[in-house]
Every structure is written in structure tokens, then in C-alpha cells.
Amino acid sequence: MAEYNESQIQVLEGLEAVRKRPGMYIGSTSERGLHHLVYEIVDNAVDEALAGYCNEINVEILEDNSISVKDNGRGVPLGIHHKMKIPAVEVVYTILHAGGKFGGEGYKVSGGLHGVGASVVNALSSNLKVEACNGDGLFEIKFERGKKVQDLKKIEECKKRGTKVVFKPDADIFTVTTFNTDTLIQRFREMAFLNKKLKITLEDKRDTEVEKYEFYYEGGITSFVEYLNKGKEAVHKKPVYFESTDKETEVEIAFQYTTAYSENIYSFVNNINTIEGGTHLEGFKRGITKTFNDYARKFNILKEKDSNLSGDDIREGMTAIVSIRVKDPQFEGQTKTKLGNSEVTGIVNSTIIEKLNYYLEENPKEAKAILDKALAAARAREAARKARELVRRKNVLESTTLPGKLADCQEKDASKCELYLVEGDSAGGSAKQGRDRKFQAILPMWGKMINVEKTRADKIYGNDKLSPVITAIGGGIGNDFDLEKIRYAKIILMADADVDGAHIRTLLLTFFFRYMRPLVEKGHIYIAQPPLFKLAKRGMNDIYCYSDDELEQKLIEFEENGIKRESINIQRYKGLGEMNSEQLWETTMNPETRTILRVELEDAVLADQMFTVLMGEEVAPRREFIEKNAKYVKNLDV
Ligand code: 28F
């Protein structure tokens, strides 16, 4: 039995724990967990940037899906650790919960799991190498699955100080080991916005033509707001920017209003996207509402008799970034992305009140433009309330009538029910016939669906295309939306596999994302997958194919069994209407045999931008998106 001292035992126990339950440390071993490894290493480099010693981070995806991360900081320390008697870098990469800044000086302001990251990444990598260049030369140390396989040793002299880490995620641990370039682009762009003047580059070296991306924003979160508002018409030219630092907390805020109706406010703590919000966001909203109302009263934009503008009215059309840095963040909520520190509410609130008041007094033109919009929103809200009241009163009079076109299901337990939103009356008819009426309801959609991206809320209620959907689902819309009240567990969009089908699907998804966001976030929205082809041959049951690849695969199988391609009748389905109700049931609706795609909301920021670019007012960004992505389109029917 080799002689183990207590620090080596600590190392082994740590690694053991991480490899046995990786999900405890990085959330999952799926694609998200895989990308988390990169964020942990990059966070260490970002910390070095925040300490003021690094201004560039280079990330490479190598052809074997290894990752290389390099920074131009001081170089991770190599000196012998006073207690552990091994090099500091070895402590950071092998001792769990090591690496957190010692004592109070400086603070780790990136990453959630910060400080534990390096050793966790090491334990979950089949190999990992750390190179550090400091005043004494270039040193290197190597590990496999967290165990040291090469002592720290000097490689050569070197000129530019810094740290470089190359690691390969362990295929024994991760179900997915292929990195998604867009995911990394999204996160690095966000990091560069949140850390102004930090350059982050990404090179994907897996294909012959190397793709290189560079993210560098002198404007920081102001540039972030401008980026989010690309494709929207601004109400005031320049985004508003505030920052304040008190002893423990740094606050940075940027916002800009556009003519859109939705509010897009993203909050961050130590570079972590606090999707569930928290005290910083509360402080921000409270400060904004109070300050705008006080200003509106002071300058008689709000009359004595007028009631206060609501937070929703004031935030309509607002894009904002609230980014704070705290020494000791307390994360709460389901996904640990809600800030709990109570003192932060007051800090952010007072920052806003002080700085926004000054801004409004100094910029009366912008103040008026913003408040005019808020007043219009208040009037529209009032109109929508009246429209809603009217609809409710009408409903009460005629009892709660469900839309006439809805063929409801018999089951009353929503968790067992599905609602198919079907494009076109003919397919709607087949769906009504083919369905299982016990738990499947059908609502045919007809004609042009409105684009909510360009419509104010009060027009939504009255709309004859959407109000049947709103009534059928039963949860209300916007801030009234209540997930507890929905009447179906699955809302399945079933449209033709052609451009019109794609269009109505996109319009519905825009509506759900903007006005029933929890429905999307909690995964209640699905997309039906009708077959693209039917293979028929005398004496053989019909075979359905759902993609070009599957068709090719089936034909090869036939050929291998001596059945020639020519002897098979291949029908390409142009629309749902070409299937009778039995076929529609068998291929697309029967839970035993169908395929339905669940709509996942990976990243609200990205989804928000997509809807703005694709559905918004401005044409230029949409054209740019189409030109950039046209090469990915398959079987475009003209
Ligand atoms: C590619 C990933 O990890 N860069 C890093 C530094 C610099 C220092 C440091 C890191 C000692 C043990 C707490 C150097 N000189 N890039 C990186 N660069 N860690 S990680 O110190 C960490 C402390 O953990 C550093 C003087 N002070 C700090």
C-alpha cells in the first residue's frame, strides 16, 4: 500500500466525490454540464482580468473536442503551498473547494461555483494540462482524471506572462462530448459585455476552415443594451448608464426604451445571469417606478387626478441590464439563479433614485418621450382591462363559452389533456375525426395569425385569431397569466411542413413567448412532426418517413433486401390535408407512435433577440440573419 499523506488522501476523496456525483458539482453531465467546464476555467481567467492583470482570453475548440483557454494574466501561482507542501497550482487543480481567494482581499466575481471550478474540471477531464509563464519561465503540470501524471516542471524560458489550460472532457462521464459553438459564442459575448474592455476570442478548429470570433466591448453593458435593441426603434438615442460602488457592492445599470411593447430586463450577479431575478432586480424596478412617477408629478405630466403609472406601464418597451458584483452572493431559487442578499435591494434602489433623477432633470426631452410612452401604455392597459371586462361580462352572460371551433376533450384533469392547434380547417377536420377525444382537444387555426411583436397588448384581447387560443388554454395572458389555470398539459402546434406552416408556427411561438412565457419556460409547448414521405408497395404496409435522411435509410434497407427503389411508390406530403384521419392519428397524434418536439427555452436572452430580429419592425437585421443562415436551409419549397 503506497504511503499516502493526509493531503493526498484529501485529493483522492475529493476526486472520488466529483466523479461519483458530477451533477452535484456542474449541474448535469449533458451538454449543459459539458459547457459548464469551459465556463469554470474561463471564470478563473476573468477573475484575473477583474483583478486588473489580464485583458485578453483566448479559447480554442481543438479537433478532438479538447478545449484550450489562455489568458495574459500574472500566471497561476507555482510556489510551494505553505501548508500542503505542493505547488499552489497543484492545490488549485486537485483540492476541492480550494482556490477561493485567501482571506478578504479581492473577490471572486465570476462564476457561481467559483473557486471550486478548477479541481472539478480536472476530475472530470480525461486529461488536463496547465501551463503558466511567470518571471521564472514556462512551467507545465499534467493530470488525468484529476490525478497528477507529471510533476510541475520547467519547459523553457518565456516572455509573455499568463496561464493556459488545455483539457479534454472525460467521455466516461459526459453523455455529450461535442461542444456547441453557438452556445460558447452566446456566453463569451455576454461575458465581454459584462466586463468592458476585456477581449475574449473563440476559435473553432474542428473543421478545415477555422472559424474565429472576437468579443470586445469598450461600452460594456451599454453596448449590451444596444446589441439587444438591434432591430428595434429607439425612443431615445443613447442608452442611459449608471454605476456606483459602495464598500461591498458594485452596481452597473444600462437601459434604453424602444417602441416595442415587451420589456427585456436581464440581471446579473458576478457575471451570472440571474434568470430568476432577486433583490437587485427588485431594487431596480422599485427605483425606476418611484423615480418616473415622482418626475411625472413634479412636471405635471401626471395630473393631480391621475393615478400612478404602474411598473408594467413604465417598463413597457424597456431593455435593461442590471449587473452587480457582491463579495458574498446568496443564490436561491430552483436553479440557484435568484439573488437573496437583502441589503442589495436598498443599494440598487437608492442608486437608481439618485442617478435617474439627475438624468431626467438633465434630459427633459428624453424624459418626456419615455413618459409619453408610459402614459400610452397606461391608457392601453386601461383599454385592455375594459376589453377584458367586456369579454368576461359577455362570457358571464353567455356562461363561459369556449370558442365554437374548439372540439374539446372529455377528460377534465388538465395534466392528462392535450390541445392541438391545427393549421387549416381541412386538417382540423381530420384531426377531430382521428383524435382520441378522451384526452385530445382540437382547435383549428385559420387565416393570417397576427404578429404580436408589432401589436400592443390591448389589440391582442380583441383579436379573433388569438382570443380562441387564449380562451381555450384558459390561463389568461401577460402578467395575468397563471400556469395553475391552464386547461391542457400539452399545447401541440400542428402545421404543414411548408413555408406557411412554418410561418403560423413562428407567429404562435412569438405569441406564447411574449404573452404566455411560463408556458414556454415550463415546456408545455410542443411541435407535431407529421411524416414527410409515405412509401407504398403492393402487398406491403405503408411506411412513413419523417426526414430526408430517414427516407434514404429506408430505401437503402429495401435495396439490401432486393427491393428496388423504382418498385416503391414514394409520396411526398405537401400538407396535413393529404392524410386521412386514420393516417393522421397513426403518424402524428397517437402517443404510442407519434414524435412531438418539446420547445425548450435554453436562453431567454437569445430567444428574445431571435424574436425581435425575425418578427420585429426593422428589416435590415432580419435580412442579415437570413443571409447568414440561408446555407443551413434544407428542402426550401419555393
Ligand atoms: C486559463 C485559465 O486560471 N488564470 C489564473 C491567476 C493568477 C493568480 C491566481 C489565477 C492562489 C491560489 C487563489 C497570480 N499572482 N486562467 C487562469 N490566473 N490564480 S488563475 O492566484 C490564485 C490564488 O488560489 C495570481 C498573484 N496573485 C494571484
Residues whose N, C-alpha, C, O or C-beta is under 5 A from the ligand:
A	BS01	28F	I41 N44 A45 E48 V69 K70 D71 G73 R74 G75 V76 P77 A88 G99 G100 K101 F102 T163 K164 V165
